[in-house]
Amino acid sequence: MTGHSTDQKLDTFDDLIQSLKATPASSLNDFFTRHQDCLTRVLSDPSHFSHTLQAMPNNSIEKCNAIYEAVKNYLSLNVQDENDLNLIFIVLPRKNKIPFCLLLYKNRPEIFSNITCFKTLFKTLPHDNQDRKKIYDSTKNRLVSAIFSAEDLGNILCALSPEECTDFCNIFKEKLMDIIFNASFFANFFRILSDEQRALAYEAIKDSLPDLIETAEDFYHVSYFLSTEQRLYIYESIKKDLNEIIINKKHLINIFTALPPEKYQEVCNILNTPTNLEKFIKNEKDLNDLIVPLLPEQCATVFYLLKDRLGELIKTEEEIVGLLTELPLKICIIVLEKIENNLKNIALKKFSNNPINKENDDKFYKLFVIFSLKAYCDRIKKTKQTTSGEYIDFRLFAASRSRSRDINHDLAEKLIASLESGEKLETVFSEKSIHEKRDAIRKEKFKNHQGPFERKAVWSAELNKIFQTTRAYSGKPASTDWIASPLRGSQ
């Protein structure tokens, strides 16, 4: 009577869960023996199995393992799709996942021909599992027949090892371009692959890729997930058609975005705009549209190509501020070196008095300091050229002063390099950092000198003023007169 009453309770799923939770782990085998029919009927369903294990107490790993062992064969026979696998794997203890994959292959090998199931299972099986190769070899031809889209192929490749990926791409090579209809399909396919898988797939179809490119946008899509070397390979195949696919500014942007900067000059030559791109870049807005999507190195090349037209393209201080606000510091320096000095000084001074935000204010203050240091270095070089004797005759007092200039010149260049590399102002101009740099330069330049010049070199009043003002900077410069003047080349 008691046994009959218990069986009645197990007819409901909730009662089964409550009974399992209440049964001690030591009594589970007896419980499974008495209620095997109910267990196999209810828990062979992936959803019920998953819900049951999730309902067990957190410290009942032993109990979860016991439940799995009791129903695993029946459970494997009821897996129909990826959703069932996910329901099982989300609760299955790690040590049981690989054995369950192998059990599935034994009981339901056809499930591996389901692409999404194959993806889940092969991502679970380690690459060095001894049974993996056997499963792959017996399944790969059926998988080829199941592929009808680039997404299908991507789901398979992302689960394969590099060796399997190479093998599968070779098997599928002839059919591959049948499922990649255009450049957008290609981009969507490559998006879901790893870099290694992309390299393998690319090798299988690289000679067919130029056929996908009819527009500049197509070239951009095809190139997006390719390495620089791969992009150049495709570019060499389509460059003869550049005059047909680059008609306007947007097309040029697509091509420049996809190419390394060393190819920009060649593109300009093919388009019969060898130096200034006047056909596509007519004003500051066109220039800004072109550089916004580019990397710093690409921007630098664009500005180099346009260096003789920057004064024509950038006509007002507002245009300078607007352009420099969007550019990295290194590119700002290139622009400022090419435009007319008075306009440059006015724009920098105006910006410092009306900062857009703290980040840009810091960037423009760095530009002030960099160009002040550059102006200082230029004057030292001119002095060296006109008084070269002072740099040779170490016996003269004048030589000590000249050597001081030499040390200060090298220090200024080191500070410029630090600022251009992105170091913070407070780091570059800390008193400790400046003294360490200067002492290191002095010791290196005169380490072999045996003479009266043993003391530290004389500080430059102009350089010291730059140091002191920069250290006092807190948000924006209080005055920029001392910076603007050197930019005009005055002493």
WOZIMO-V18581 format. One record per residue. N is the residue number from 1. OMEGA is omega in whole degrees, -180 to 180 (999 if undefined). NEAR is the number of other ideal C-beta (glycine too) atoms within 12 Angstrom. D_LAST is the distance of its C-alpha to the last C-alpha in Angstrom with 1 decimal. Layout:
BEGIN
N;OMEGA;NEAR;D_LAST / N;OMEGA;NEAR;D_LAST
END
This chain:
BEGIN
1;180;7;110.7 / 2;179;9;107.6 / 3;180;13;106.2 / 4;179;11;107.0 / 5;180;12;105.1 / 6;178;21;102.0 / 7;178;22;102.1 / 8;179;16;102.3 / 9;-178;21;99.1 / 10;176;30;97.2 / 11;177;18;98.1 / 12;-177;15;95.0 / 13;-180;23;91.5 / 14;179;17;90.5 / 15;177;21;93.5 / 16;179;35;92.7 / 17;-179;29;89.2 / 18;180;17;90.6 / 19;178;33;93.2 / 20;179;38;90.7 / 21;-176;25;88.5 / 22;-177;20;91.5 / 23;177;28;92.9 / 24;-179;17;91.8 / 25;-179;23;90.2 / 26;-178;11;93.2 / 27;-174;17;95.6 / 28;-179;28;93.6 / 29;177;20;95.7 / 30;179;16;98.9 / 31;-180;28;97.3 / 32;-180;27;96.2 / 33;-177;14;99.7 / 34;-173;21;101.4 / 35;-175;31;99.0 / 36;-179;21;98.0 / 37;180;18;99.1 / 38;-179;31;97.1 / 39;-178;37;94.0 / 40;180;24;94.1 / 41;-175;21;94.8 / 42;-171;32;92.0 / 43;173;39;89.3 / 44;174;29;89.4 / 45;-176;25;87.5 / 46;-179;34;83.7 / 47;178;26;82.9 / 48;178;32;85.6 / 49;-179;42;84.6 / 50;-179;29;81.0 / 51;-179;23;81.9 / 52;-179;38;84.4 / 53;177;35;81.9 / 54;-179;21;79.3 / 55;-180;25;82.0 / 56;178;30;82.7 / 57;-175;18;81.3 / 58;-176;11;77.9 / 59;-174;10;79.6 / 60;179;24;82.3 / 61;180;20;80.8 / 62;180;19;84.1 / 63;178;32;85.9 / 64;178;32;83.5 / 65;-180;23;84.1 / 66;179;30;87.8 / 67;179;44;87.8 / 68;-179;37;85.8 / 69;-177;25;88.2 / 70;-172;31;91.2 / 71;-169;39;90.1 / 72;-179;33;87.7 / 73;179;23;90.1 / 74;179;28;91.1 / 75;-179;40;87.5 / 76;-179;31;86.4 / 77;-176;21;89.1 / 78;177;28;87.8 / 79;-178;39;84.1 / 80;-174;22;83.7 / 81;-178;21;79.9 / 82;180;23;76.4 / 83;177;18;76.9 / 84;179;31;79.8 / 85;-180;37;77.8 / 86;178;23;75.0 / 87;-180;26;77.5 / 88;-174;43;78.9 / 89;-178;30;75.7 / 90;-179;20;74.1 / 91;-175;31;76.8 / 92;176;35;78.0 / 93;-174;25;77.1 / 94;-175;17;74.6 / 95;-178;13;77.2 / 96;-174;28;79.6 / 97;-180;27;77.2 / 98;176;26;77.5 / 99;180;24;81.3 / 100;176;36;81.6 / 101;-180;36;79.8 / 102;176;26;82.3 / 103;177;28;85.2 / 104;179;41;84.1 / 105;179;31;84.1 / 106;-174;20;87.6 / 107;-176;21;89.0 / 108;-176;27;87.0 / 109;-178;24;85.3 / 110;-179;20;84.9 / 111;179;34;82.4 / 112;177;39;79.8 / 113;172;26;80.2 / 114;-169;29;78.7 / 115;-179;32;75.0 / 116;175;29;73.7 / 117;178;35;76.1 / 118;180;43;75.2 / 119;-179;31;71.5 / 120;-176;32;72.3 / 121;-178;44;74.8 / 122;172;39;72.7 / 123;178;27;69.6 / 124;-179;30;72.0 / 125;178;32;73.4 / 126;-180;18;71.2 / 127;-177;19;70.3 / 128;178;11;72.3 / 129;-173;21;75.5 / 130;180;13;78.4 / 131;-174;26;80.0 / 132;-178;30;76.9 / 133;180;21;77.3 / 134;180;17;80.9 / 135;180;31;80.1 / 136;-178;31;77.3 / 137;-178;18;79.5 / 138;-173;18;82.4 / 139;-166;36;80.2 / 140;-178;32;77.6 / 141;176;17;79.8 / 142;178;22;81.0 / 143;178;37;77.4 / 144;-179;27;76.6 / 145;-177;16;79.4 / 146;-176;26;78.1 / 147;178;30;74.6 / 148;-179;16;74.3 / 149;176;21;70.6 / 150;178;32;67.1 / 151;177;23;67.2 / 152;-179;30;70.5 / 153;179;43;69.0 / 154;179;36;65.8 / 155;178;31;68.1 / 156;-175;47;69.9 / 157;-177;42;66.9 / 158;179;32;65.0 / 159;-174;37;68.0 / 160;171;38;68.4 / 161;178;25;67.1 / 162;-180;21;65.0 / 163;178;19;68.1 / 164;-180;31;70.2 / 165;178;34;67.4 / 166;-180;22;67.3 / 167;-176;24;71.1 / 168;178;36;71.3 / 169;178;35;68.7 / 170;178;20;70.7 / 171;-172;27;73.9 / 172;-171;34;72.4 / 173;-175;25;70.3 / 174;-177;14;72.6 / 175;-171;25;72.8 / 176;-178;36;69.2 / 177;176;25;68.0 / 178;-179;18;71.0 / 179;176;27;69.6 / 180;-170;34;66.0 / 181;-177;18;66.3 / 182;-176;22;62.7 / 183;179;35;59.1 / 184;177;22;59.3 / 185;179;26;62.4 / 186;-180;40;60.6 / 187;179;30;57.6 / 188;178;24;60.1 / 189;-178;40;62.0 / 190;-178;36;59.0 / 191;-174;20;57.6 / 192;-180;24;60.4 / 193;172;31;60.2 / 194;179;21;58.2 / 195;-179;17;55.7 / 196;179;21;58.4 / 197;176;32;61.0 / 198;-180;31;58.7 / 199;-179;24;58.1 / 200;179;32;61.9 / 201;179;42;62.7 / 202;-179;35;59.9 / 203;-178;25;61.5 / 204;-172;29;64.8 / 205;-171;36;63.7 / 206;-177;30;60.4 / 207;178;17;62.0 / 208;-175;24;63.4 / 209;179;37;60.2 / 210;179;26;58.9 / 211;179;21;62.1 / 212;-170;32;60.8 / 213;177;34;57.7 / 214;-179;19;58.2 / 215;176;25;55.0 / 216;178;35;51.4 / 217;176;28;52.4 / 218;180;30;55.1 / 219;178;40;52.6 / 220;-179;34;50.5 / 221;-179;31;53.6 / 222;-175;42;54.9 / 223;-167;37;51.5 / 224;-176;26;50.8 / 225;179;29;52.7 / 226;174;33;52.2 / 227;179;21;49.9 / 228;-180;19;47.2 / 229;179;16;49.6 / 230;178;29;52.4 / 231;-179;32;50.3 / 232;178;22;49.3 / 233;179;22;53.0 / 234;-180;38;53.9 / 235;-179;35;51.0 / 236;-179;20;52.2 / 237;-174;22;55.6 / 238;-174;34;54.3 / 239;178;26;51.3 / 240;-178;14;53.5 / 241;-174;25;54.3 / 242;-179;32;50.7 / 243;179;21;51.0 / 244;-176;17;54.0 / 245;175;30;52.7 / 246;-177;33;49.1 / 247;-176;19;49.7 / 248;-177;21;47.2 / 249;-179;27;44.0 / 250;178;21;46.1 / 251;179;29;47.7 / 252;179;39;44.3 / 253;179;31;43.2 / 254;-179;33;46.4 / 255;-179;46;45.9 / 256;180;44;42.2 / 257;-175;32;43.0 / 258;-174;41;45.8 / 259;170;39;44.1 / 260;-172;26;41.5 / 261;-179;28;38.2 / 262;179;19;38.9 / 263;-175;27;41.7 / 264;-179;35;39.7 / 265;179;23;38.9 / 266;177;24;42.6 / 267;180;38;43.6 / 268;179;31;41.4 / 269;179;17;43.0 / 270;-179;24;46.5 / 271;-179;32;45.7 / 272;172;16;44.4 / 273;-166;25;40.9 / 274;-173;17;39.1 / 275;-169;19;35.5 / 276;175;27;35.0 / 277;-174;36;38.1 / 278;-180;22;38.3 / 279;-173;20;42.0 / 280;-176;33;41.4 / 281;-174;33;37.9 / 282;-177;20;37.6 / 283;-177;22;35.3 / 284;179;30;33.2 / 285;177;19;36.5 / 286;180;29;38.0 / 287;-179;39;34.9 / 288;178;29;35.1 / 289;-178;25;38.9 / 290;-171;36;38.4 / 291;-176;39;35.9 / 292;-178;24;37.5 / 293;-174;22;40.3 / 294;174;31;38.3 / 295;-178;22;37.1 / 296;-180;22;33.4 / 297;178;22;33.9 / 298;178;32;35.8 / 299;-179;34;33.1 / 300;-180;29;30.5 / 301;178;29;32.8 / 302;-179;44;33.4 / 303;175;40;29.7 / 304;179;26;29.4 / 305;-175;38;32.4 / 306;-171;38;31.0 / 307;-179;23;27.4 / 308;-179;17;27.8 / 309;-176;28;29.4 / 310;177;32;27.2 / 311;178;23;25.7 / 312;-176;21;29.3 / 313;-177;33;30.7 / 314;-168;34;28.1 / 315;-177;21;27.7 / 316;178;19;27.0 / 317;178;25;24.9 / 318;178;19;28.4 / 319;179;27;29.2 / 320;-179;37;26.0 / 321;180;34;26.7 / 322;-179;24;30.3 / 323;-177;40;29.7 / 324;178;39;27.2 / 325;-176;28;29.5 / 326;-170;28;32.2 / 327;171;33;30.2 / 328;-176;29;29.6 / 329;-177;36;26.1 / 330;-179;28;26.0 / 331;175;36;27.0 / 332;-179;38;24.5 / 333;179;34;21.7 / 334;-179;30;23.5 / 335;-176;43;23.8 / 336;177;38;20.2 / 337;-174;24;19.1 / 338;-177;28;21.5 / 339;-174;36;21.2 / 340;-170;22;19.1 / 341;-176;22;15.6 / 342;178;17;16.3 / 343;179;26;19.6 / 344;-178;37;18.3 / 345;180;31;16.0 / 346;-178;23;18.8 / 347;-180;37;21.3 / 348;180;43;19.6 / 349;-180;32;19.0 / 350;-179;23;22.6 / 351;-178;36;24.0 / 352;179;32;22.6 / 353;-179;23;24.2 / 354;-175;18;27.4 / 355;178;22;28.1 / 356;174;21;31.1 / 357;-175;14;32.1 / 358;-177;14;31.0 / 359;180;15;30.9 / 360;177;27;28.7 / 361;177;27;26.5 / 362;-179;29;25.9 / 363;-179;36;25.3 / 364;176;40;22.6 / 365;174;41;20.9 / 366;179;42;21.0 / 367;175;45;19.3 / 368;-174;43;16.4 / 369;-179;43;16.1 / 370;-178;39;16.7 / 371;173;40;14.1 / 372;178;39;11.4 / 373;178;40;12.8 / 374;179;30;13.0 / 375;177;35;9.4 / 376;179;39;8.9 / 377;180;31;11.9 / 378;-179;24;10.9 / 379;177;26;8.1 / 380;179;33;10.8 / 381;179;21;13.3 / 382;178;17;11.8 / 383;-180;25;11.6 / 384;-179;22;15.1 / 385;-175;13;16.4 / 386;-179;13;15.5 / 387;-174;20;16.7 / 388;-180;16;19.4 / 389;-180;16;21.8 / 390;-178;23;20.1 / 391;-178;26;20.9 / 392;-175;15;24.5 / 393;-177;18;25.6 / 394;-177;24;26.2 / 395;-176;15;27.8 / 396;175;18;24.9 / 397;179;15;22.9 / 398;-180;21;19.7 / 399;179;26;21.1 / 400;178;27;21.1 / 401;179;24;17.4 / 402;179;29;16.9 / 403;175;34;19.4 / 404;176;32;17.7 / 405;-179;33;14.6 / 406;179;35;17.3 / 407;-179;33;19.0 / 408;177;38;16.1 / 409;-179;34;15.3 / 410;177;33;19.0 / 411;179;39;19.1 / 412;179;40;16.4 / 413;177;26;18.5 / 414;179;28;21.7 / 415;177;36;20.5 / 416;-179;31;19.7 / 417;179;21;23.1 / 418;179;27;24.8 / 419;-179;35;23.4 / 420;-180;28;24.4 / 421;176;18;27.8 / 422;179;17;28.5 / 423;-179;23;28.2 / 424;-180;20;27.9 / 425;-176;34;24.8 / 426;177;21;26.8 / 427;-178;20;28.0 / 428;-173;34;24.7 / 429;171;33;23.0 / 430;-177;19;26.0 / 431;-180;17;25.4 / 432;-178;14;28.2 / 433;-179;24;26.8 / 434;-179;30;23.3 / 435;179;18;24.9 / 436;178;16;27.5 / 437;-175;31;25.2 / 438;179;33;23.0 / 439;179;21;26.2 / 440;178;18;27.7 / 441;-178;27;24.9 / 442;-178;28;24.9 / 443;-179;18;28.7 / 444;-176;17;28.9 / 445;-172;25;26.4 / 446;-178;26;28.1 / 447;-179;11;31.5 / 448;-177;10;33.2 / 449;178;18;31.2 / 450;-178;10;33.6 / 451;-174;15;31.8 / 452;-174;14;30.3 / 453;-178;27;27.4 / 454;-177;14;29.2 / 455;178;13;27.2 / 456;-180;18;24.6 / 457;-178;30;21.1 / 458;177;23;18.5 / 459;173;22;16.7 / 460;179;28;13.0 / 461;-179;16;12.1 / 462;180;27;9.6 / 463;179;38;12.4 / 464;179;22;15.0 / 465;176;23;13.7 / 466;-180;41;14.2 / 467;-174;33;17.5 / 468;-179;19;18.8 / 469;-180;26;18.1 / 470;178;36;19.6 / 471;-180;22;22.6 / 472;-177;19;23.1 / 473;179;29;23.3 / 474;-180;15;26.9 / 475;173;16;27.8 / 476;-177;26;24.6 / 477;179;32;21.2 / 478;180;17;21.5 / 479;-180;18;18.1 / 480;-178;32;15.6 / 481;-177;21;13.0 / 482;178;28;10.7 / 483;-177;36;11.5 / 484;-177;29;11.6 / 485;179;24;8.1 / 486;180;32;6.8 / 487;179;34;10.0 / 488;176;21;9.1 / 489;179;19;6.7 / 490;-179;18;3.8 / 491;999;14;0.0
END
